[in-house]
């Protein structure tokens, strides 16, 4: 039975969305194609009607995650009196920590891609976008350098907070980094 082009496009999108969630939540290496397709009620063989390879899906899913992230960030910060402290507050929140599948791909997917020796131009784009967002909300000659330090601290604190077993230590990593970065963001 042949499906319509619309059906194929919708199926393609479902695969991307599920993969983006699983890659961020579970990791690229831990996400097998067969379980991914089975979760969607599709066959493993059907995957290749949509993507050339898992690497192709990884890049497409990363791009999807970035687009969703950019849209959500812009919406959340629109009209905010102090967008950088709000961004830091949201990024270093217990909600973001608890939901890696819906969050920023930098602490999960990007770390794994770098570790595997498979850097991504899409990661370059998200890092540049985040640095620009932070830098434009900082004052002073050192804004460009400070943005690098702030983004690195945010991603690192989120990653560490997800990896420690002690909930108090996890909270401490988020709260301390959040407080210090917000203080830095509010300096004249």
C-alpha positions as MATLAB code, in Angstrom:
seq = 'XXXXXXXXXXXXXXXXXXXXXXXXXXXXXXXXXXXXXXXXXXXXXXXXXXXXXXXXXXXXXXXXXXXXXXXXXXXXXXXXXXXXXXXXXXXXXXXXXXXXXXXXXXXXXXXXXXXXXXXXXXXXXXXXXXXXXXXXXXXXXXXXXXXXXXXXXXXXXXXXXXXXXXXXXXXXXXXXXXXXXXXXXXXX';
ca = [
       0.000    0.000    0.000;
       1.402    3.399   -0.994;
       1.125    6.317    1.336;
       0.584    9.915    0.365;
       3.480   12.398    0.373;
       1.787   14.108    3.326;
       1.885   10.851    5.294;
       5.579   10.396    4.516;
       6.353   13.981    5.569;
       4.441   13.554    8.838;
       6.214   10.266    9.555;
       9.563   11.887    8.777;
       8.776   14.674   11.257;
       7.693   12.186   13.938;
      11.014   10.359   13.585;
      12.952   13.623   13.905;
      11.014   14.739   16.985;
      11.347   11.402   18.763;
      15.045   11.148   17.892;
      15.708   14.717   19.097;
      14.086   13.867   22.425;
      15.879   10.525   22.830;
      19.294   11.792   21.706;
      19.129   14.610   24.264;
      17.672   12.424   27.007;
      19.520    9.141   26.498;
      22.447   10.032   24.259;
      23.194    9.298   20.630;
      25.091    6.086   21.282;
      22.424    4.688   23.606;
      19.606    5.364   21.143;
      19.282    2.465   18.756;
      17.392    2.807   15.496;
      15.304   -0.305   16.065;
      13.904    0.794   19.463;
      13.403    4.325   18.112;
      11.362    3.103   15.161;
       9.469    0.563   17.292;
       8.439    3.330   19.721;
       6.846    5.097   16.756;
       5.094    1.948   15.528;
       7.404    1.763   12.512;
       9.800   -0.846   11.201;
      13.567   -0.602   11.375;
      13.745   -1.041    7.596;
      11.387    1.892    7.110;
      14.017    4.174    8.611;
      16.019    4.164    5.399;
      13.112    5.563    3.416;
      13.620    8.728    5.452;
      17.344    8.968    6.257;
      20.615    7.801    4.706;
      22.112    6.838    8.042;
      21.933    7.342   11.774;
      24.481   10.157   11.410;
      22.090   11.878    8.994;
      19.307   11.570   11.570;
      21.577   12.837   14.363;
      22.370   16.032   12.454;
      18.720   16.529   11.452;
      17.516   15.925   15.025;
      20.131   18.332   16.387;
      18.958   20.996   13.922;
      15.351   20.372   15.007;
      16.297   20.684   18.684;
      18.116   23.945   17.986;
      15.151   25.422   16.076;
      12.775   24.531   18.902;
      15.204   25.894   21.476;
      15.661   29.185   19.635;
      11.912   29.612   19.252;
      11.206   28.818   22.912;
      13.999   31.106   24.111;
      12.880   34.021   21.959;
       9.294   33.583   23.152;
      10.319   33.352   26.817;
      12.565   36.415   26.687;
      10.313   38.599   24.542;
       9.560   41.800   26.382;
      11.577   40.807   29.450;
      12.984   43.757   31.350;
      16.154   41.803   32.160;
      16.473   39.054   29.533;
      19.907   37.713   30.532;
      19.083   37.030   34.204;
      15.822   35.410   33.060;
      17.698   33.275   30.528;
      20.188   32.183   33.195;
      17.357   31.466   35.659;
      15.521   29.279   33.146;
      18.639   27.497   31.896;
      19.932   26.648   35.377;
      16.581   25.498   36.723;
      15.579   22.209   38.275;
      12.999   21.848   35.478;
      15.673   22.057   32.778;
      17.849   19.636   34.746;
      14.998   17.146   35.031;
      13.995   17.280   31.356;
      17.073   16.824   29.171;
      14.929   15.441   26.341;
      13.202   18.798   25.968;
      16.155   20.997   26.801;
      19.330   22.392   25.374;
      21.322   19.849   23.358;
      24.703   21.272   24.373;
      25.117   19.324   27.646;
      24.058   16.025   26.081;
      24.213   15.625   22.306;
      27.024   18.059   21.677;
      29.191   16.673   24.448;
      28.766   13.181   23.057;
      29.440   14.244   19.465;
      32.633   15.971   20.569;
      33.701   12.953   22.591;
      33.128   10.713   19.559;
      35.168   13.050   17.362;
      32.110   14.050   15.342;
      31.733   17.810   15.805;
      28.747   19.459   14.166;
      28.279   22.741   12.341;
      24.856   22.874   13.992;
      26.591   22.915   17.371;
      28.707   25.818   16.109;
      25.493   27.671   15.252;
      23.865   27.155   18.643;
      27.052   28.162   20.488;
      27.367   31.314   18.382;
      23.674   32.151   18.896;
      23.917   31.657   22.660;
      27.115   33.714   22.867;
      25.465   36.523   20.873;
      22.390   36.443   23.133;
      24.524   36.691   26.247;
      26.961   39.260   24.841;
      24.280   41.678   23.652;
      22.903   41.770   27.202;
      26.238   42.514   28.851;
      27.889   45.863   29.251;
      31.564   46.681   29.039;
      34.584   45.979   26.918;
      34.867   42.380   28.103;
      31.342   41.361   27.050;
      32.603   39.017   24.326;
      34.928   37.174   26.702;
      32.400   37.179   29.540;
      29.798   35.598   27.259;
      32.142   32.644   26.632;
      32.731   32.168   30.358;
      29.014   32.476   31.167;
      27.875   29.997   28.503;
      30.588   27.546   29.520;
      29.587   27.828   33.179;
      25.903   27.357   32.378;
      26.402   24.273   30.210;
      28.947   22.811   32.627;
      26.793   23.381   35.700;
      23.759   21.818   34.015;
      25.785   18.820   32.869;
      27.330   18.301   36.309;
      23.990   18.781   38.096;
      22.537   15.962   36.005;
      25.456   13.630   36.642;
      25.802   13.718   40.432;
      23.789   11.385   42.658;
      23.502   13.669   45.692;
      20.428   15.916   45.182;
      21.838   18.597   47.499;
      25.049   18.754   45.488;
      23.051   18.894   42.255;
      20.972   21.796   43.579;
      24.101   23.525   44.862;
      25.719   23.376   41.416;
      22.668   24.980   39.810;
      21.925   27.560   42.514;
      25.485   28.757   43.034;
      26.255   29.054   39.334;
      22.908   30.737   38.707;
      23.429   33.255   41.514;
      26.977   34.140   40.482;
      26.109   34.484   36.798;
      23.063   36.643   37.497;
      25.209   38.886   39.731;
      27.753   39.128   36.897;
      25.014   39.883   34.360;
      23.678   42.719   36.495;
      27.002   44.490   36.996;
      27.127   47.888   35.309;
];
